[in-house]
Amino acid sequence: MGRWNGPEILRAREEARAFALRELTGPGTEAYEDEGGAYPEEIRRAARPLLHYLTGSVMTRVAVIEEVCKVNPGLGLTAVEQPLFGSELVAMFGNERQKREYLDRSVRGGEAISALAVTEPAGGAVTLHR
């Protein structure tokens, strides 16, 4: 088995594909893609079982993202990537208390959505104009 077809990656692909076909297609999903439509929280909740794959290896994360994007990139990326945005830094550099407090609530528990704010003088949106 190679880097892209190990057992965990194949399992992640299968679960991501099943999720995408079940939750990201069919009547009603197009309404969420219209400008100004509210994002369906039920899709984010349905994606929670996939989140543990996204905090594992880079290959597994890419496999999940690839599968949901094949079906519906807009809804799919928001369902599987947005809950993790900012969590990577806690996972990589946080102490055990921070990981329990923040990752358990966002990535594992789904009761919170993580975010990342850049407030350094040379960072954030301001850097785009320099």
C-alpha positions in Angstrom: 0.0 0.0 0.0 1.3 3.4 -0.9 1.0 6.8 0.7 -2.5 7.5 -0.9 -4.1 4.1 -0.4 -3.4 3.0 3.2 -6.3 1.5 5.2 -7.0 4.7 7.1 -7.0 6.9 4.0 -9.3 4.5 2.1 -11.7 4.4 5.1 -11.6 8.2 5.3 -12.3 8.5 1.6 -15.3 6.1 1.8 -16.8 8.0 4.8 -16.2 11.4 3.2 -17.8 10.3 -0.1 -20.8 8.8 1.7 -21.2 12.0 3.8 -21.0 14.2 0.7 -23.4 12.2 -1.4 -25.9 12.0 1.6 -25.6 15.6 2.9 -24.3 17.8 0.1 -26.6 16.8 -2.8 -30.3 16.7 -3.5 -33.2 19.0 -3.1 -32.6 22.0 -0.9 -28.8 22.1 -1.0 -28.8 24.6 -3.9 -30.6 27.1 -1.6 -27.6 27.3 0.6 -25.3 28.2 -2.3 -27.3 31.3 -3.2 -25.7 34.6 -2.1 -27.0 35.6 1.4 -28.3 32.1 2.3 -27.5 31.0 5.9 -25.2 28.0 6.2 -27.1 24.9 7.2 -25.9 24.1 10.7 -27.3 20.5 10.3 -24.6 19.8 7.6 -21.9 21.0 9.9 -23.2 18.7 12.6 -23.5 15.8 10.2 -19.8 16.3 9.3 -18.6 15.8 12.9 -17.7 12.1 12.4 -15.2 13.2 9.7 -13.3 15.7 11.8 -11.1 13.1 13.5 -9.6 12.3 10.0 -8.8 16.0 9.5 -6.6 16.1 12.6 -4.6 13.1 11.6 -2.1 12.8 8.8 -1.9 15.3 6.0 -2.7 12.6 3.5 -5.9 11.6 5.3 -6.9 15.3 5.5 -6.3 15.8 1.8 -8.3 12.6 1.0 -11.4 13.8 2.9 -11.2 17.3 1.5 -10.8 15.9 -2.0 -13.9 13.6 -1.7 -16.2 16.3 -0.4 -15.0 18.8 -3.0 -15.8 16.3 -5.8 -19.5 16.5 -4.8 -20.0 20.1 -3.6 -16.9 22.2 -2.9 -18.7 25.2 -1.3 -20.8 23.3 1.2 -18.2 20.6 1.6 -15.2 22.8 2.5 -17.3 24.8 5.0 -18.5 21.6 6.6 -15.2 19.9 7.1 -12.6 22.7 7.1 -14.2 25.7 8.8 -14.7 23.9 12.2 -10.9 23.3 12.3 -9.7 26.7 11.2 -7.5 27.8 14.0 -7.5 24.5 15.8 -4.3 23.3 14.1 -2.3 25.7 16.2 -3.8 24.5 19.4 -3.2 20.9 18.3 0.4 21.5 17.4 1.5 23.9 20.1 -1.1 23.9 22.9 -0.5 22.3 26.3 -2.7 19.4 27.4 -5.1 21.7 29.3 -5.6 23.9 26.2 -6.1 20.8 24.0 -8.8 19.4 26.3 -10.5 22.8 26.7 -10.5 24.0 23.1 -10.2 20.9 20.9 -12.7 18.9 22.9 -15.3 21.7 22.4 -14.6 22.4 18.8 -13.1 19.5 16.8 -14.2 16.6 18.9 -17.4 17.8 20.5 -18.7 20.2 17.8 -20.2 22.5 20.4 -17.9 25.4 19.4 -16.4 26.6 16.1 -12.7 27.6 16.2 -11.3 30.7 14.6 -8.0 32.4 14.1 -7.4 36.2 14.4 -4.1 37.8 13.4 -3.6 41.1 15.2 0.1 41.7 14.7 1.0 45.1 13.3 2.6 43.5 10.2 -0.1 40.7 9.9 -3.7 40.3 8.9 -5.5 42.1 6.1 -3.3 45.2 6.4 -0.4 43.3 4.9 -2.3 43.0 1.6 -2.0 46.7 1.1 1.7 47.1 1.7 
